[in-house]
Amino acid sequence: MPAWALTGDVKLPAPSVSRALDAILLPINDAVATAFKLNVREGLLVLATEPGGVADKQGIEPGDVLVEVGGRKVTRPVDVDVIVRRGLRTGDTGYLFGVSRGGSVVEVSAIITIEFYEETFSVSEISTWESWSVETSFSYSEFISEYSETIETSYQSEETVIEQEASVETTEESSTEAASDDDSDDDGTPDASDADDDNDGTPDDADTDDDNDGKDDSAEGDNSSDDSDSDGIPDDADTDDDNDGTADDADADDDNDGVDDSAEADDAADDGADADDSADDGEDDGGDDEVIEDDSGDDEGGADDGGDDGE
């Protein structure tokens, strides 16, 4: 829950300092929109800017409403710093701000370097910043004086939030970019824009073996989403594929068909030479094949007596 400040009978959220802009920002809600007679109901109100600071130099003025940064909507003051910090981590210094001003949205380009971002200032100076003049009972100096301690505390605590959020998305974006740079045939053209990924002379859209492994792609299919026990977890991520309560690495019958997996593995390679494969079809018959010998005379009670010995 945000802290609130009173201006007359209206409650306002506590102000936040933007590291990226050297400005005081207020998240816009109905109370803010009413108190400052705004014609927008979302975004961030620029309440004040530091003379000579980033916002002041780049043309962002007190009374402006920030609605987007780099094409992303901003609703929390910290959103601005997260977006800028994320860009700085990857070497970006140019940012485009969507600003609602005088009833229309304009774009303001700003250059923000890591040096600008890391500049510090004293909270006591904030009360002297250039603030928005509006015909209300609101007093900027009193407002800042009342919340000076809150501003300093939030300024310090938000640094951790900014670094964490910027770091997470930077990592995700880096992974995506790395994948987009894959070049499986090493021809200098990333797969994402390569019309012939395996460089075999056949365009990908007409190539039935696009990975050039000698197998028809349609026959290979994609088994990554198979879920043999229908428990909602794909087999490649499921540690108990047959859902019998025994982990796969300790389960001797992982497919739950009643046959020991090791016996199935042995039989999978059976080529008919095994004594237990009387049909020569590669499948175990389930028992020892009966060995039939010719009973030429002395074999009494033999399975193939056939009268050879007269008994």
C-alpha positions, 0 to 999 in steps of 0.5 A, a space after each residue: 500500500 502506498 503512503 498518502 499525503 493530504 491536500 485539502 480533503 484529497 489524499 495523494 500518493 507519496 512522491 517518488 524520485 526517478 533516478 533516470 529523470 531526476 524528477 518527482 513522479 506521482 502515480 495517477 489515480 482518481 484522486 491525483 487526476 481530480 486534485 490536479 485537474 488532469 484529463 487522463 486517468 493513468 500514467 505518471 505525473 511529473 510533479 517537479 524536475 531538478 534544474 539541469 537534471 535529465 528531464 529538464 535538459 531533455 524537455 520533460 516538464 513539470 505537469 507532463 504525464 508519462 504514459 510510455 517509455 520505450 513503447 511500454 506503459 508505465 504505471 509505477 514511478 519505479 517502472 521508468 527506472 527499471 526500463 532505463 536501467 535495463 537498457 543501460 545494462 545492454 548499452 542503450 542510452 537513447 529512450 523515447 518517452 510518450 508524454 501526455 501534454 495539453 490534451 495530446 500525446 507527444 514523443 520526447 527523445 532523451 539521452 540517458 547515460 549510466 553517468 546521468 543515472 548514477 548521479 546522486 543528490 540531497 533530499 533537502 534539495 528536492 523542495 527547491 526543484 521546479 514544480 508544476 504551478 496549478 491553481 489548486 490548494 496544493 503546496 509543493 514545498 509543504 508536500 515534500 517537507 511532509 514526506 522528506 523521510 519517506 522519499 529518502 527511504 523509498 529512494 534507497 529501497 527502490 534501488 534493490 527493486 530496480 536492479 532485480 527487475 532489470 536483471 531478470 528481464 535482461 537475462 530473458 532478453 539475452 537468451 532470446 537474442 542468443 537463440 535468434 543468432 543460431 546459425 546451424 549450417 554456419 553459413 553466416 546467416 542466422 537461422 531466423 532469417 536463413 531460407 535454407 537452414 541446412 544449406 542443402 540447396 532446398 529452401 526450408 519451406 520445400 525441404 522435408 528434411 530441414 535438419 539434414 539428418 536423413 529423416 523426414 521431418 514429419 516422421 520425426 515429429 515433436 515429442 516434447 509435449 508427450 504426456 504418457 500418464 496424462 498428469 499434465 506434466 510432459 514426459 521430458 519434465 516428469 520424474 514419474 512418467 507412469 504416475 505409479 508413485 515410484 520415481 523413474 530413476 528407481 522404477 524397474 517398470 517405468 511404462 507400467 506394463 507389468 514387464 521389467 524394463 531391463 527384460 524389455 531392453 534385452 528383447 528389443 535387440 533379439 534377432 531370433 538367435 535367442 533360445 527364447 525366440 522360437 518364432 524368430 520374430 524378435 519377440 520373447 515367447 515368455 518361456 524356454 523353447 522346447 528342444 525336440 530331439 530325434 528319438 532313434 531308439 533308446 529314448 524312453 518316454 521321449 517327447 518324440 517317441 513316435 514308436 521308434 523304440 517300439 514302446 
